[in-house]
Amino acid sequence: MHPTLPEGSRVALLVPGSLLLLEAVMALLAHGVFPVPLDPRLTAYERERILADVEPTLVVEGERELAALLDRTRPDGPMSGWTPRARPMHVTSGTTGTPKGVCSGLLSPAASATLVDEERDLWGFAATDVNLVLSPLHHSAPLRFAMGTVLAGGRVVVPGPFDPDRITRAIETECPTTMFCVPTHLQRLFAHWDEVGTPDLSRFRLVAHAGAPCPVATKQRLVETFPPGSTWEFYGSTEGQFTACRSEEWLEHPGTVGRARPGRTLHLDDDGTIWCTVPPHARFEYHGAPDKTAAAWRESPDGPAFSVGDVGRLDPEGYLYLDGRRTDLIISGGVNVYPLEVEHALRELEGVDDVAVYAVPDPDWGQRVCAAVVGTATAGQLDAWARERLAPPKRPKTWTTVSDLPRTATGKVLRAALAPHHQG
């Protein structure tokens, strides 16, 4: 083990997705060290804010550093035997706009085994699986599916940044059996297959999607295109997973995101806020933020329950329907964008007196990030500033200059009032 990485320490990984990254994450977890996978495209501004909160013992940038770390931390034996003693620490901005690491804490051997078994039981991971990675591996869901595959003795394919042609060729040559995706991936793949033809999808036994609401037409084509019984949707967040739903259930209960995953129960407040009880291995805290952690948890009749502030409805059979994501949250191409974080960065530009970030529907990305600006800053200046300080998914695609922002009597910006008057 690396002499400077004590148990419980954190290692920030700012490297592109690869099999090497997957192996490093699993090696660190096997030693009780928390990997913190981060988007390598983060600007210096974003990186400094996140690292200040995470307080890593080590920051790894580039594959050479990653390979050197792995040489010192690789456990003995095959990867399928590297039982994780924790979950990776993923960073979420939350609705406060302040980056926070979601930490599971170190798990007992029994809890570690239960964590692995639970994922295997739900998704059916097996040694015969070939998992095709479409999303960046610094995101929690694709990393979780890749880890589950390897821990079952299966194989993972990481073709690189998403491109419909590249993914289609990987399907043809690698014969994958599983993949996780967001609706935007499906839309782009279907459009590409309309042009070049649909590849042989018969080997797929699991295609899971999440991250954003799935358009009905896309969902219906998903069910029609892939083998019967192979397609799933699930609802969750960086903090934890709530539901899982076969597409056949969705057809019988249109619009649902499913029922509670095994070992969990769902209950709602009067205002629709969703709470989920979880087993001990699925609990978490926000690193260095005890007040935020306390606000996310409460006792319920079934045990400790957490909420991320989403609201929804439960039908008599226990199927959950989402009425809204977290307050003000934008989901663009399956990536969470928090307006307050973007606004904090934009307000530092001279010529920006006030700014509000909001979303408008977009046929390709689900939602498009837009900004209404009060001040003299031009669109060119704003765009250049955003490129220096914000990763691509967070950068507003449309700038609108306004004389004032609509607000409530208490001063809260009415983002919803901006979208109907959107220009462009």
Wavefront OBJ file of the C-alpha trace (Angstrom):
o trace
v 0.000 0.000 0.000
v 1.123 3.560 -0.671
v 2.857 4.715 2.565
v 1.237 8.148 2.501
v -2.336 6.886 2.036
v -3.675 5.810 5.402
v -6.998 4.055 5.716
v -9.861 6.524 5.375
v -7.852 9.058 3.368
v -9.044 10.504 0.054
v -7.455 10.483 -3.394
v -8.760 12.880 -6.054
v -8.637 11.362 -9.540
v -8.735 13.977 -12.306
v -8.199 11.630 -15.240
v -10.272 10.545 -18.253
v -12.353 7.391 -18.024
v -10.430 4.211 -18.778
v -9.926 0.656 -17.583
v -6.903 1.958 -15.690
v -9.128 4.411 -13.798
v -11.586 1.626 -12.976
v -8.774 -0.566 -11.669
v -7.339 2.272 -9.569
v -10.732 3.043 -8.018
v -11.201 -0.594 -7.071
v -7.667 -0.921 -5.698
v -8.105 2.121 -3.461
v -11.470 0.903 -2.187
v -10.020 -2.507 -1.387
v -7.525 -0.742 0.905
v -10.136 1.415 2.605
v -9.051 4.584 0.787
v -11.749 6.805 -0.758
v -11.257 7.548 -4.467
v -12.809 10.857 -5.499
v -13.407 10.610 -9.266
v -13.657 14.081 -10.805
v -14.238 15.468 -14.276
v -10.786 16.162 -15.782
v -12.381 19.032 -17.726
v -12.933 21.029 -14.540
v -11.529 24.528 -14.736
v -8.931 25.627 -12.200
v -11.647 27.629 -10.445
v -13.949 24.625 -10.073
v -11.152 22.267 -9.124
v -9.867 24.521 -6.369
v -13.327 24.834 -4.821
v -13.919 21.080 -4.875
v -10.480 20.095 -3.612
v -10.702 22.612 -0.790
v -13.804 20.787 0.416
v -12.602 17.218 -0.225
v -9.156 17.807 1.350
v -7.465 14.940 -0.519
v -4.225 13.385 0.632
v -3.227 12.951 -2.999
v -4.331 14.485 -6.314
v -3.737 12.370 -9.427
v -3.686 14.031 -12.841
v -2.817 12.068 -15.953
v -2.454 8.400 -16.773
v 1.252 8.242 -15.866
v 0.510 9.297 -12.298
v -2.480 6.947 -12.227
v -0.371 3.989 -13.374
v 2.285 4.775 -10.763
v -0.368 4.889 -8.041
v -1.815 1.591 -9.180
v 1.613 -0.051 -9.164
v 1.844 0.761 -5.462
v -1.729 -0.068 -4.472
v -2.784 -3.034 -6.624
v -3.975 -5.873 -4.342
v -3.004 -9.472 -4.982
v -5.297 -11.737 -6.972
v -7.938 -11.032 -9.622
v -10.049 -7.870 -9.468
v -13.158 -9.941 -8.778
v -11.713 -10.563 -5.320
v -11.008 -6.916 -4.460
v -13.953 -6.395 -2.128
v -14.632 -2.643 -1.714
v -14.410 -1.444 1.884
v -16.309 1.735 0.992
v -18.102 3.428 -1.860
v -16.316 6.006 -4.020
v -16.748 9.580 -2.817
v -18.613 11.452 -5.522
v -19.022 15.212 -5.337
v -22.378 16.931 -5.661
v -22.930 20.676 -5.655
v -26.375 20.438 -4.112
v -28.848 23.273 -4.332
v -26.546 25.507 -2.275
v -24.045 25.602 -5.116
v -21.286 24.528 -2.724
v -19.473 21.321 -3.724
v -19.774 18.530 -1.150
v -18.383 15.024 -1.117
v -20.844 12.196 -0.464
v -19.071 9.716 1.802
v -20.212 6.229 2.846
v -17.618 5.824 5.587
v -15.616 2.624 5.929
v -17.710 -0.526 5.791
v -17.364 -3.660 7.870
v -16.501 -6.877 5.990
v -20.132 -7.985 6.304
v -21.447 -4.654 4.998
v -18.966 -4.709 2.117
v -20.129 -8.160 1.085
v -23.760 -7.092 1.369
v -23.108 -4.059 -0.854
v -21.620 -6.254 -3.591
v -24.328 -8.909 -3.267
v -27.142 -6.358 -3.395
v -25.975 -4.924 -6.719
v -25.393 -8.410 -8.138
v -28.824 -9.605 -7.063
v -30.615 -6.602 -8.560
v -28.763 -6.339 -11.874
v -27.735 -9.966 -12.337
v -24.025 -9.285 -12.841
v -22.199 -12.438 -13.959
v -18.812 -13.577 -15.202
v -20.253 -13.766 -18.709
v -21.145 -10.054 -18.761
v -19.491 -7.469 -20.986
v -20.348 -3.964 -19.786
v -20.198 -1.165 -22.365
v -19.452 2.234 -20.781
v -21.194 5.170 -22.459
v -20.984 7.833 -19.738
v -17.882 9.337 -18.116
v -16.578 7.037 -15.389
v -16.314 9.893 -12.897
v -20.124 9.738 -12.681
v -21.540 7.429 -10.026
v -23.897 5.262 -12.118
v -21.545 4.127 -14.921
v -18.788 3.502 -12.381
v -21.150 1.426 -10.239
v -22.199 -0.747 -13.192
v -18.581 -1.211 -14.278
v -17.503 -2.168 -10.757
v -20.387 -4.598 -10.364
v -19.402 -6.276 -13.626
v -15.744 -6.676 -12.678
v -16.558 -7.913 -9.169
v -18.657 -10.651 -10.784
v -15.727 -11.632 -13.016
v -17.048 -9.933 -16.147
v -15.374 -7.621 -18.643
v -15.695 -3.851 -19.146
v -15.300 -1.943 -22.414
v -14.493 1.792 -22.303
v -14.549 3.062 -25.912
v -13.925 6.718 -25.014
v -16.035 9.888 -25.150
v -19.556 9.202 -26.341
v -19.966 9.136 -30.087
v -22.828 7.218 -31.768
v -20.593 5.744 -34.453
v -17.937 4.679 -31.930
v -20.554 3.063 -29.674
v -22.161 1.280 -32.629
v -18.805 -0.173 -33.670
v -18.157 -1.272 -30.081
v -21.511 -3.071 -30.028
v -20.577 -4.865 -33.239
v -17.052 -5.859 -32.189
v -17.264 -6.326 -28.399
v -20.720 -7.958 -28.179
v -21.708 -6.255 -24.896
v -24.404 -7.681 -22.661
v -25.045 -4.627 -20.439
v -24.868 -0.850 -20.570
v -25.982 2.173 -18.604
v -27.066 5.291 -20.454
v -29.002 8.528 -20.194
v -31.919 9.358 -22.521
v -29.745 11.668 -24.631
v -27.489 8.722 -25.460
v -30.485 6.731 -26.651
v -31.808 9.580 -28.763
v -28.448 10.050 -30.494
v -27.988 6.313 -31.038
v -31.466 5.914 -32.521
v -30.899 8.864 -34.868
v -27.589 7.347 -35.980
v -29.129 3.915 -36.495
v -31.836 5.488 -38.645
v -29.006 6.485 -40.993
v -26.682 3.464 -40.866
v -28.892 0.628 -39.635
v -29.354 -0.947 -36.236
v -26.563 -3.282 -35.071
v -27.184 -6.740 -33.646
v -28.483 -6.085 -30.126
v -29.495 -9.659 -29.337
v -26.771 -10.206 -26.744
v -27.984 -7.395 -24.492
v -29.602 -8.668 -21.320
v -29.546 -5.322 -19.437
v -29.895 -1.744 -20.686
v -30.485 0.626 -17.775
v -31.183 4.325 -18.098
v -31.473 7.142 -15.583
v -30.212 10.671 -15.016
v -33.068 12.566 -16.659
v -36.718 12.113 -17.614
v -37.016 9.879 -20.671
v -39.293 11.141 -23.470
v -42.170 8.762 -24.104
v -41.226 8.199 -27.757
v -37.641 7.362 -26.769
v -38.819 4.974 -24.083
v -41.168 3.206 -26.466
v -38.463 2.806 -29.082
v -36.062 1.513 -26.422
v -38.514 -1.247 -25.535
v -39.122 -2.080 -29.192
v -35.441 -2.064 -30.187
v -33.727 -4.089 -27.464
v -34.496 -7.704 -26.444
v -37.682 -8.241 -24.403
v -37.139 -7.870 -20.681
v -33.709 -6.261 -21.057
v -34.526 -2.585 -20.481
v -34.741 -0.859 -17.110
v -35.080 2.587 -15.607
v -34.002 3.598 -12.145
v -34.287 6.720 -10.056
v -31.547 7.883 -7.770
v -28.997 10.535 -7.011
v -25.338 10.796 -6.097
v -26.425 10.192 -2.517
v -28.288 6.944 -3.105
v -30.657 4.830 -5.154
v -34.424 4.858 -4.666
v -36.153 2.705 -7.279
v -35.708 0.270 -10.162
v -38.263 -0.420 -12.876
v -38.448 -2.825 -15.784
v -39.781 -1.174 -18.914
v -42.635 -3.677 -18.944
v -43.751 -2.199 -15.622
v -43.476 1.286 -17.126
v -45.765 0.214 -19.963
v -48.354 -0.848 -17.389
v -47.766 2.259 -15.248
v -46.799 5.003 -17.739
v -44.590 7.689 -16.272
v -43.435 5.764 -13.217
v -39.795 5.457 -12.167
v -40.606 2.221 -10.387
v -40.994 0.875 -6.889
v -38.476 0.933 -4.078
v -35.344 -1.109 -4.645
v -35.023 -4.237 -2.465
v -34.085 -3.367 1.092
v -35.540 0.143 0.816
v -38.882 1.767 1.507
v -40.324 5.026 0.219
v -42.580 7.480 1.991
v -43.672 11.025 1.244
v -44.334 14.168 3.212
v -47.587 16.005 2.704
v -45.864 18.265 0.172
v -44.618 15.263 -1.802
v -40.995 15.320 -0.593
v -39.582 11.833 -1.129
v -37.831 9.995 1.715
v -36.075 6.659 1.348
v -34.995 4.287 4.099
v -31.830 2.366 3.285
v -29.764 -0.446 4.794
v -26.611 0.432 6.775
v -24.212 -0.051 3.846
v -26.128 2.549 1.812
v -25.922 5.367 4.349
v -23.836 8.461 3.756
v -22.756 11.810 5.074
v -21.668 15.018 3.392
v -17.958 15.392 4.045
v -17.235 18.242 6.413
v -20.893 19.343 6.513
v -22.621 17.921 9.602
v -25.521 20.383 9.367
v -26.213 19.422 5.758
v -25.938 15.751 6.674
v -28.386 16.162 9.545
v -30.873 17.947 7.265
v -30.757 15.083 4.761
v -31.621 12.376 7.308
v -34.418 11.633 9.739
v -35.783 8.636 11.606
v -38.760 6.833 10.109
v -40.765 3.795 11.253
v -38.564 1.677 8.965
v -35.246 3.175 10.094
v -33.041 6.095 8.994
v -34.351 7.757 5.827
v -32.786 10.368 3.551
v -34.105 12.886 1.052
v -32.505 15.005 -1.655
v -35.536 17.284 -1.846
v -37.249 15.746 -4.855
v -41.030 15.573 -4.838
v -43.410 12.979 -6.231
v -46.436 10.724 -5.789
v -46.882 7.073 -4.833
v -49.762 5.071 -6.256
v -51.547 2.335 -4.264
v -49.172 -0.308 -5.656
v -46.098 1.600 -4.496
v -45.028 2.956 -7.888
v -43.312 6.334 -7.663
v -44.005 9.219 -10.043
v -41.723 12.256 -9.961
v -43.332 15.683 -9.917
v -40.111 17.625 -9.785
v -36.423 17.318 -9.346
v -34.569 19.236 -6.673
v -35.468 22.885 -6.538
v -33.969 24.708 -9.519
v -31.959 21.689 -10.678
v -31.289 21.543 -14.437
v -30.609 18.168 -16.066
v -28.907 18.662 -19.411
v -27.916 15.518 -21.287
v -28.156 13.558 -18.056
v -25.746 15.893 -16.224
v -26.892 17.773 -13.133
v -26.389 21.536 -13.368
v -27.101 23.670 -10.336
v -27.994 27.263 -11.266
v -26.571 28.789 -8.102
v -23.115 27.370 -8.777
v -23.121 28.821 -12.297
v -24.417 32.153 -11.011
v -21.664 32.360 -8.400
v -19.057 32.078 -11.147
v -20.741 34.562 -13.496
v -21.236 37.220 -10.842
v -17.471 37.618 -10.546
v -17.300 39.082 -14.057
v -17.164 42.854 -14.237
v -20.302 44.138 -15.939
v -22.597 41.531 -14.377
v -24.874 43.264 -11.894
v -27.210 40.324 -11.467
v -27.782 36.977 -13.153
v -30.252 34.104 -13.089
v -29.626 30.709 -14.667
v -32.585 28.644 -15.816
v -33.548 25.962 -18.303
v -35.694 25.724 -21.399
v -36.763 22.445 -23.065
v -34.322 21.139 -25.632
v -35.100 18.288 -28.059
v -31.558 16.879 -27.906
v -30.450 17.514 -24.315
v -33.731 17.481 -22.438
v -32.979 20.896 -20.965
v -30.719 23.694 -22.187
v -28.865 25.936 -19.741
v -29.696 29.636 -20.247
v -28.777 32.814 -18.385
v -30.563 36.134 -17.965
v -28.074 38.894 -17.163
v -28.524 42.372 -15.738
v -25.573 44.611 -16.606
v -23.277 45.701 -19.418
v -21.376 42.452 -20.037
v -21.758 41.240 -23.618
v -22.586 37.702 -24.696
v -19.027 37.296 -25.955
v -17.556 38.375 -22.632
v -19.909 36.131 -20.718
v -19.150 33.147 -22.915
v -15.390 33.638 -22.605
v -15.677 33.965 -18.823
v -17.782 30.820 -18.590
v -15.259 28.859 -20.648
v -12.542 29.759 -18.151
v -14.500 28.886 -15.033
v -17.155 26.292 -15.851
v -17.078 22.779 -17.302
v -18.921 22.416 -20.653
v -22.255 21.080 -19.313
v -22.580 24.049 -16.951
v -21.955 26.803 -19.482
v -25.093 28.675 -20.558
v -25.849 28.099 -24.220
v -28.012 31.220 -24.524
v -27.512 34.675 -22.985
v -30.355 37.163 -22.586
v -29.874 40.723 -21.311
v -32.698 41.983 -19.098
v -33.258 45.189 -17.177
v -34.318 43.380 -14.016
v -34.943 39.854 -12.739
v -38.420 38.771 -11.640
v -38.465 38.077 -7.921
v -40.854 37.157 -5.152
v -41.638 39.550 -2.331
v -38.873 37.878 -0.306
v -36.285 38.357 -3.040
v -36.182 34.863 -4.513
v -35.655 34.839 -8.272
v -38.620 33.444 -10.215
v -36.701 31.290 -12.673
v -39.887 29.815 -14.107
v -40.959 33.308 -15.160
v -37.837 33.675 -17.298
v -38.324 30.608 -19.490
v -41.615 31.644 -21.195
v -39.940 34.870 -22.369
v -36.798 33.091 -23.513
v -35.300 34.477 -26.673
v -33.285 32.266 -29.036
l 1 2 3 4 5 6 7 8 9 10 11 12 13 14 15 16 17 18 19 20 21 22 23 24 25 26 27 28 29 30 31 32 33 34 35 36 37 38 39 40 41 42 43 44 45 46 47 48 49 50 51 52 53 54 55 56 57 58 59 60 61 62 63 64 65 66 67 68 69 70 71 72 73 74 75 76 77 78 79 80 81 82 83 84 85 86 87 88 89 90 91 92 93 94 95 96 97 98 99 100 101 102 103 104 105 106 107 108 109 110 111 112 113 114 115 116 117 118 119 120 121 122 123 124 125 126 127 128 129 130 131 132 133 134 135 136 137 138 139 140 141 142 143 144 145 146 147 148 149 150 151 152 153 154 155 156 157 158 159 160 161 162 163 164 165 166 167 168 169 170 171 172 173 174 175 176 177 178 179 180 181 182 183 184 185 186 187 188 189 190 191 192 193 194 195 196 197 198 199 200 201 202 203 204 205 206 207 208 209 210 211 212 213 214 215 216 217 218 219 220 221 222 223 224 225 226 227 228 229 230 231 232 233 234 235 236 237 238 239 240 241 242 243 244 245 246 247 248 249 250 251 252 253 254 255 256 257 258 259 260 261 262 263 264 265 266 267 268 269 270 271 272 273 274 275 276 277 278 279 280 281 282 283 284 285 286 287 288 289 290 291 292 293 294 295 296 297 298 299 300 301 302 303 304 305 306 307 308 309 310 311 312 313 314 315 316 317 318 319 320 321 322 323 324 325 326 327 328 329 330 331 332 333 334 335 336 337 338 339 340 341 342 343 344 345 346 347 348 349 350 351 352 353 354 355 356 357 358 359 360 361 362 363 364 365 366 367 368 369 370 371 372 373 374 375 376 377 378 379 380 381 382 383 384 385 386 387 388 389 390 391 392 393 394 395 396 397 398 399 400 401 402 403 404 405 406 407 408 409 410 411 412 413 414 415 416 417 418 419 420 421 422 423 424
